[in-house]
Amino acid sequence: MTSKRPDTKHTVNLATGCVGDSCASGTGNGVSVNRRTLLQGAAAGAASLALVGGLPGGASAQGEAMIESLILGGIGGGSNPQINLNAYSPNSLAGGAFMFETLYIINAYNCEQVPWLAESYEWSADNLTLTYTIRDGVLWSDGTPFSAADVDFTFNLLKANSGLDLETAWSSLESVKAVDNTVVFTFAKLAIPDFFRICRTRIVPKHQWETFADPVAEVNATPIGTGPFIFESFTGEQVTAVRNERYWQAERIRIQRLIWQREAGEPQVNQLRLANGEYDWAGMYIPNVEQVFVAKDSDHNKYWFDQGGSIGIGMNLTKEPFNDLAFRKALAFVIDRAKIIQNAQLGYVTAASQTGLKLPGHGEWLNPEIPNEGYIGYDVEAAKQAFTAAGYTTDSDGRLLNKAGQPIEFRFMVPAGYADWIQAAQIIQENCAAVGITLNVETPDVEIHDQDRAAGNYDAYFQVHGGSCDMFANFYDNFVSERSAPIGEAAVSNWIRFENAQLDELTAELATTTDVARQKELVKELQLILYNEIPVIDLWYGAQWFEYRTEKAEGWPSAENPYCSPNPNPQLVLINLVPPGEGA
């Protein structure tokens, strides 16, 4: 059995509409790309008004056939599920993403900014004020009109109760205030990427939440939302939500009920349930998905494993030989990515670009000066030549020697139980042996692995990074020097201890500009740094697990029709589902 790992979870949390470790940030491995823009300025923000109507689908439910129900796996609620529909609780029950909505949805596949509870937004000239225009005609599920006052209340509620601020929206905010049908966000400093934090924050009704004595502890047994579904029942084994007839896009919701069923403890049992047609929508890791799932009903059982963030070799850049750029460049040729993908990742993933971008989705941001879109091939002879040119030699036993004449040997740590990563590390071990490098795979417990990684007590490990629509976060989190720390002290997220003054400067500017053209210039320069300096040797893109059945519904996103990334964006999936025979 393969354990859960930090690039993706083996079961997507469809209960909350949150996926893997990218739930809070929208990043992690799984998430994102760009078709139109990353952080749009005022004009583009206004232009995005047409996006909701422009998504595929859009059939009216008036007098047309409906889908009686769809069944999903996982009821949420933690290890001991109880009634809890608090929009911000980590132990909330299923369906939060379909009850509570946000101002915008960032399409994680193509990075389009989809207006949702807000119709548009605009940055001030000094980029210290962000103003959202709130959508007219939206009702809360109890019939109360939704307004800018609810948005004002929500964000000030989070300010007063930091335990609810899951997106850390107040990290740079100074104030939030409703003005007529707009909400004005004022920042204490330039923080353009905080747009994403605001867009990920769920909005709650003032007229209900202002009555809660303790909003953090509140279980919200009768939730009121603006979303397409309303909580109906919880049995301990099942959560049911019914269609919200007052929904502002009700004509696009062709499903009467969503039913979440409690999963079994063992993955194999859940996989069997899925294969037998007991789930219509799931996010499970399934070994040999074609045989185990698709072949059971090839007419209806489908899957699409969209790309997530990059996974590569994170090296301790304070240690020899990893502090030698020439060594890192040579080592990049040593790794047989195709073998890792086929054997350790079961062919579910694709090779990652050394640019730090998730391709092809981030294609608009790609620097055309970078050869082969940043993909580095497997070439043992090129690696040997590069080692020789860099001053490394081999002894009579074929061992690669460092510049002091000592055999090169290093440790590669992988968390215990991460079977696919361990297998990938063993392939890297074989690859290194082919050029005379001794690599020892170690499998400490997850807690020890993470502690040693943070403190710099390692040689190499698997680094997960990027994949987000937030380009600033893609380059800032794991590579900016202020996220590092001296060896022995816990680094925040720059565990490889990479230091590059130019990267620091570029990311700092990226955080302060809404000019899309300038953003792309900065990102192209950042790519060159990752490609030329190789702080991480990127290997493959993590997968986002997504299985679905077409017996009850059509219109699902797929490799052939990738209109959104299904796991981070279940709301966009929902408005495109139609009864069989009506799909494109």
N, C-alpha and C positions, 0 to 999 in steps of 0.2 A: 504494500500500500504506500502511495506517495503522500508525504506530509504537505501541509500548507506551507507556502513560502512567500517571501516579501514581494515578488513581482506580481503575482495574482493569487487570489484565493481559489481553492478547488471547487467551492460552491459559491456562486455569486449571490449576494444578499438581495434577492429580488423582493424580500420582505420590506425593506426600507427604501428600495430604489437606489441602493448604494452598492458599489462594487469594489471588492478587494481593498487594498490599502490606498486606493486613489479616492476613496469616498470623501474625505475631508478636503483634499486639495484639488481634486480633479486632475491630478497628475499621476505620479507613480508610473507603473509601466503602462498602464493602459490608457492612455487617454489622449490622443488628440492629434491635431493636424491643422492645416489651414487652407482654405480655398480663397477666402476673401480678405480677411484682415485679422490681426491680433488684438491691438488696442486701437479702436477707431476714434477719430476726432469727431467734432460736432457734426460736420456735414454727413459723414458716413453713418453716424449714429442715427440721424434723421432718416437717411436713406434705407435703413434696415426695417422700416415700417412694414414693407411688403413681404417680409420673410415668412410670417406665419401662414399667410394664404398661399405662399409659393412652394411650400413643402409638398411632396407627393401625396396623393390621396385627396381628402376633402369632400367625400360623398356625404350627402345629407341623410340623417337617420329618420327624417320625417316620412312615415309610411313605408319605409323600406325594411328589408329583412334584417334581423339582428342576430348577433352571436349570443347564445344563451349564457354561456360562461366560459372562462378560461381558467385552467388550474395551473398554479405555480408552486414551486417547492420552497419550503422554509417559511415559518411563521414569525421569525424574529423573536424578540423578547428575552434574549440571553439564554442561560442554562435552565432557568425556571420561569417560563413565560407566564406573565400575569397581564391583566388589563393595564395597558400603558400606551397611550397615543400622544404622548408629549412630543411635539415636533422636533425637539432638540435632545431627547434622551437617547443614550446609546442602547438602552434596553426597550425601545419602543417596539410595538408589534408591527405586523406587516402593513404595507401600503402607504407609508408616509409620503412617498414621492407622487402618489396619485391623489392625495388629499390636500397637501400643502404645496404651494407653488412659489416660484421665485420671480424676480423682476425680468430677468433674461435667462434663456437657456443657451449655454455654449455647446454647440454641436461638436462632440468630441472627435468625430471622424474628420470633419473638414474645417472646424473652427469658425463656422458661421455663427454670428451672434443673432439669436432668434428672439425677437421681442416677445415677452410673455405678459406678465402683469404690468409691465411698463411698455409704452408704445415706442419710445425713443429716449435718447440721452444726449447730453451736450456738456463738453468740458469748457470751463472758462478760459480766457486768454492766458492766464497765468498758471493754468492746470492745477489750481488748488481747490476748485469747486466743480463738482459733478452734479448735474441736475437731470433727474429722470422725470419724464412726463408720464403720468399714470393712466392706464387704459380705462376708458369709460365703459359703462354697461356691464361691469363684472359684479356678480353677487356672491356673497358668502353662501354656503350650503343651507343656511337657515333663512335665506331670503334677504338678509341685511345687505345694503349696498357696500361694496368695497370702495375704499377711497385712499387718498394720500395720507390721511390721518392714521390709517392702519400701518402703513410703511414707517411713518414717523414713530409710532408707538413701538413697533417691533424692534427697530434698531436701538431706541433708547431703553427698551426692556433689556436688551442684550448688554448694553453699557452698564446698567444697574445690577445685572446678574451675569457676571463674566463666565460662570459655569455653563451658560446657555450659548455663549458666543463660540460655537464650534468652528466657525470659519475665521476666527480672530479678525473680524471685520473692523474692530476698533483699534487695531494695531497702529494706525496712522490717522484715524478720524479725530476731528475736533468737535464736530457737531452734526446733527441730522435734524432737519426741520421741514415740515410740510408747508408749502406756500401755494394756496389754491389747489390746482390739480397736479402740482409738481412736488417733488421731494428734493431738497438741496443738501448734498453731502459736502461738508467743508473739511479739508484736510489740514493737519498741522504742518505737514511737509509734503513735498512732491512724492507721490506714491501711486503712479499710474497703474501698476499691476494690481493694486487693491480693488480695482474694478471687478476682477474675477471673484474676490472674496464677497463683495456685495452681491454679485449676481448669483452666487451659490447659496445665499442665505434665505431660508424659508420665511415667508411672511405669515403672521398669525393675526387673528381678529382682535382688535382692541376691545370690542364690547364683551368678549368672553374672557380674555386673558387678564384684563384689569381687575377681574373679580377673584383671581387666584391669590391666596395668601402667600404661598411659597411656589413661585413659578418653576423653580429648579426641581422640586420634589413632586410637583403636580403630575398626576397620571393622565389627566384629560380623557376621562372615560367616555365623554360625548363630544368628540372633536368636531369643530366647525372649520371648514376649509374652503378654498376657492377651486379646488381641483375637481377632476372628472368623476371621482368616486367618493362615496360616503361610507364610513364604517357602519357595518350592519350587525356583526356578531363575532364572538370569540368563544370557542368551546374547550380550549386547552389543547386541542389537536388540529384546529382549523380556524382560520380567520376569513371572514367574508366581507366584501365591500360591494355596494350596489351603485349603479350608475346615478350620477347627480344630474337630474333633469334641469337644474338651473345653471348648469355649467356654461360658461361663455363660449365654448366651442362644442356645445352638446351635439350639433349636427355632425360632428366628426367622430363621435364616440359610438361605435356600433356594437358594443359589448354590454350586456345587462349586468353581469356580475364577474368579479375576480375572486377566486378562491385560492388561498394559500394553505397548503397542507404541511403538517409537521413532518420533517424528514426523519428517516431512520438514523441510528448512530453510525452505521457502517456505510462507507461510500458505495460498496458493491450493491447494497440493497437499493439505494437511491438510483443507481445506474440501471438496475433491473426495472424499477418502476418507470423510469423514463423510457426505456426501450419498449416496455409494454404499453406505452401510450397513456400512462397515468398522469403525466405532466404535459402541458401544452407549451410551456415556456420555462426554460431552465438555464442555469449557468454552471455546469459541472465539468470537472476534469474527467475525461473518459479515455482510458487506454484503448487504442484500436477502435476509434469512434465509428469507422465505416462498418466494421463487422459487428460490434456490440450494439450499436444504435441504428445506423442507417439501414443496414441489411434486414432488420426486423420488420420494416415497413418502408421500403424505398420510395413509395409514392408520397409519403407524408413526413417521414422523419428527416429533418434537415439540420445543418449546423453551419455556423460561420465563426471562425476564430480570428477576430480582428486583432491588429497589432496593438501592442502596448509600448512601454518605454524600452530603452536599450538596456541590454544586459551584457556586461563585459568583464574584463579582468581589471579589478582595482588593485593597484600596486602601491606599496609603501614608498613614496617618492623621496623619503629621507634616507633610504638604505641603498647600498650598492647591491646589485648593478642597476636597480630601477631608477636611480638618480641620474643615469646616463641616457640621454635622449637617443643616442645611436643604438643602444641596446634595446630600448623599447620599440624603436622602428623595426629592428630586425626581428624581434619577438613577434610582432604583429603578423609577419609572414608565416610564422611557424604553425599557427593554429588552423586546424582543418574544420572550418565552420560548417561545411556541408555535412560532415560526419556527425558533429554534435547535433545539428538540426534533425538529421534522419534517425540517429540512434537514441540520443538522450532526450530529444524533444518530439520524437515520433512523427516528424515531418509536419508538425502543426504550425511551425513558425518560419520566419524568413531571416536571412542575414541582415545585420544592422550596419548602417552607414557610420563611418568614423566622424561624421560632421556633427553628431549630437541631435540631428533631426530624425523624425519618424517619417520615412519615405515609403510610398510616394506622397502621402498626405500633406507633408510639409513642403511640397515641391515648389511652391511660390517663394519660399524663403531660401531655397538652395543657392549656394554660391556657384555660378557656372565655371569659375576658375578652378574648382577642385576636381581633379581627375576622377573619372569613373563614378561620379556622384559620391565619392568618399568611401566606396566599398573597397576593402583590402582583401586580396585573394590569398589562397593557400599556395605557397611557393617555397619549398624547402631549400632549393638551390639558391634562390634569391636571398633567403635568410642567412644561409652559410656565407655567402659572399659579403653580405652586410656586416655580419659579425667579424669577419676577417678584416674588412675595410675599417672597422671601428677599433681594431687593435686586440680583438679576442682571438685566442689560439686554441688548438686542440692537442691533447697529449696522445701517446701511443695507443691508449685504450679508447680513443674517440671522444673523450670527455672535453667539454668546452671549458676553457680556463679564463678566469678574469685577468685583469691587467697586472695583478700581482702573482699570476701563475697558479692560482688555486682553483680547483674544480668548482663550477657554479652549481649551487644547490639551494633550493628555497622551499618554504612551506606554503601550501595553498589550503586555506581553511574554508570549510563548507559546513553549515549547520547540520547537526545530526538529524537524520530522518528525511532530509531533502533528497530523495532518491534520484530524481532526474538531474539535479545539480551535481550530485556526487558522481553520477555517470559522466556528465559533461567534464568534470574535473579530471576524471580518469582518462578521458580522451586527450585532454590537454597534457596530462602526464605522459602519455604515449608520444604525443607530438614533440614534447620537449626532449624526450629520450632520443628521438631521431636526430637531434642536433647536438646531443651530448650534454644536455642539462638534466640534472636530477631534481625532480619535483616530488615532494612528499605531500600526499593528501591527508589532511587532518579533519576530523568531524566532531568538534566540540558541541556541547549543548547550545541551543539558540542564545540563551542568556549570556553564556561565556563568550560566544562568537561576537555578539553585539558589543559587549564590554571591551573586548580586545580590539575590535575594529575602531571603536571610538577613541581608545587610548593610544592607538598606533602600535599595538603589540601583535604584529602580524607581518607577513611578507606579501601575501596576495590573497584575494577573496573575490567573490562575484559582486560586482557593483551594478545596482539598478538605478537608472537616471533618465530624466527627460520624458518625452512622450506627451507633454502637456500642450494645450493651446496657449498657456502663459509662457511665452518665450523667455521672459525675464527669469522665471523660476527654473526653467530648463537649464540655464547656464549659471544662475546664481547659487542654487542650493548646494550643489556638490563641488563647485569649482572656485568660488570666490574666497579669498584668503581670510576674510573675517569669519567664515564658517569653519575655519581650521583651528588648531590649537597645538602647542608644543607636545612632543612625544611624552606620554605619561599622563597627560591631561585629556579629558573627554572633549573631542571636537563635536561641534553641533551636527554637521553633515558633510563637511569636506574632510572625509576620513583619510583620503589619500595624501593629504597635506600638500595639495597643489598650490603653488604661488606664482601668479603672473600679473604683474602690475597693469598690463594692457587690458587683460580680461576684467580686472577689477574696475577699471575706468569705463570700459564699454558697457558693462552691466549697470554701473551707476547712472550713466546717461540714458540707458534703455528704460530705467525706472522713472524718468522725468519727461519723456516726450510722447505726445499723442500723434505725432507726424508719422504716418504709416511708412512713407518712403524712407524716412530716416531710420525707423525701426528696422526695416529690412537691410539697410546698409550696415547697421550695427550688428545684426544677427549674422550677416555674411562674414564680417570680420571675426566674430566669435567662432564661427565654424572653422575658419582657417587656423585659429589657435588650437582647437581640439584635434584638427587633422594633422597639423604640423608638429604639435608638441606631444601628442598621444599620452595624455595623462591617464586615460583609461583605454584599454584595447577592446573596442566594441565588437561583440560577437553575433548576437541575435536579438530580435525584438520579442519581448514577452507576449504571450497570447492572452486574449480575453475570451473566456469560455461562454459560448452562447449556442444553445440547442433549441429548436422549435419544431412544432408540428403544424402542418397545413390542413389537417382534417377539418378543423373548426374555423380557422381563420387564415387569410392570405394577406399579403402586403408587408411581410416581414423584411427587415433589412438583410442583405446577403452580400456575398462577394460580387455578385452580378448587379446588385442594386444597393450599393452602400450609401444610402441617404443619411444614415447616422450610425454612430457606434451604439449598439443596443444596450450595453450594460450601464454606461454612465447616463444614457439618455432614454430611459424607458418611456418618458412622456411623449417623445417624438415617435416612438414605435406605436404607441397606443392610438394616436390620431391617424395612423395609416392602415390600421387593420380593418379588413372588411370580410364579409362572409365568403366562403369558397365560390369561385366562379366570377367574382367581381374584381379580383386582383389584376394588375397589369400583366 
